[in-house]
């Protein structure tokens, strides 16, 4: 479990390189959560709570999606958020990494999931 928490924190703090051409390009970030057995509803509820914490900091809330159906290969929960630029995303990450409250959110999520992945996409 400690490895999952450490992994989540490392992934969360990960930032990506920017080029001047990308600075003003809209990007979408999707976090994918695979819940532990019997924890899907709790993961969903906790991700909604995490969005409320983001809102309390004045950050974009994004949206939370809960999978329907039984496809075992897909994540159970997705959090998705759109940013006006990579710079906005980097500032978002910076603010969250400085927050003890969000660190607690991340640690609890680590106890609820078996797997976490993140996708970052540019929007045309």
RARAGI-V740420 format. One record per residue. PSI is psi in whole degrees, 0 to 359 (999 if undefined). OMEGA is omega in whole degrees, -180 to 180 (999 if undefined). Layout:
PSI:OMEGA ; PSI:OMEGA
This chain:
320:180 ; 324:179 ; 322:179 ; 317:179 ; 314:179 ; 316:179 ; 315:180 ; 317:180 ; 318:179 ; 315:179 ; 317:-179 ; 318:-176 ; 349:-178 ; 128:172 ; 161:-178 ; 158:-176 ; 147:178 ; 151:170 ; 161:-178 ; 330:180 ; 336:-176 ; 348:-171 ; 318:-176 ; 12:-179 ; 131:178 ; 136:176 ; 156:176 ; 133:177 ; 134:175 ; 126:173 ; 132:-177 ; 128:-178 ; 125:173 ; 114:-175 ; 150:170 ; 161:180 ; 126:177 ; 7:-174 ; 11:-176 ; 310:-179 ; 324:179 ; 321:176 ; 315:179 ; 311:-180 ; 320:-179 ; 325:177 ; 323:175 ; 319:177 ; 317:179 ; 323:178 ; 324:176 ; 321:177 ; 316:177 ; 315:-179 ; 322:180 ; 339:176 ; 359:-177 ; 17:180 ; 161:176 ; 138:-177 ; 327:-176 ; 198:176 ; 152:-177 ; 130:-179 ; 137:177 ; 126:-177 ; 141:171 ; 151:-178 ; 181:-171 ; 22:-180 ; 106:-175 ; 345:-178 ; 336:-178 ; 154:178 ; 155:179 ; 325:-176 ; 142:175 ; 135:167 ; 133:-177 ; 137:-180 ; 139:178 ; 137:179 ; 146:180 ; 337:-178 ; 167:174 ; 325:179 ; 320:178 ; 321:178 ; 316:-180 ; 319:177 ; 320:177 ; 311:180 ; 318:-180 ; 313:-180 ; 319:-179 ; 324:-180 ; 337:178 ; 356:-173 ; 120:174 ; 323:-179 ; 317:-179 ; 333:174 ; 319:178 ; 320:178 ; 313:-179 ; 317:180 ; 317:179 ; 318:179 ; 322:178 ; 332:179 ; 344:-175 ; 346:-173 ; 158:174 ; 333:-173 ; 146:177 ; 137:172 ; 160:179 ; 139:173 ; 138:178 ; 126:-173 ; 144:173 ; 149:-180 ; 131:178 ; 999:999
